[in-house]
Amino acid sequence: MFILHVTMTLKDGFADRTLEGLLKVRPDVLKEDGCGEYTITKLNNQVFCFEIWESDAHLDAHMKQPYMVEFFEKTKDWHKEDVVINKYEVAK
């Protein structure tokens, strides 16, 4: 099990649109096998995702879901900087 902390720094005017898009898919993500949490928040021009996944296989399946592929394609040019992903293994 691990936690992902994703930071997206967006071009002016795109943070709200990104947040809305992620909130729209959130109910579906939470139904995915292996998803323990999917929380999204925004501060200025940054959107943050806090996710808990049971395994890399579950995360890989998540990234291939049609609604996620569509979201990534739609938002690919909205980023001001590269997306930063931090992964933390949950202590046992």
Secondary structure, DSSP 8 states (H G I E B T S, - for coil): -EEEEEEEEB-TT-HHHHHHHHHHHHHHHHHSTTEEEEEEEEETTEEEEEEEES-HHHHHHHHTSHHHHHHHHHHTTSBSS--EEEEEE---
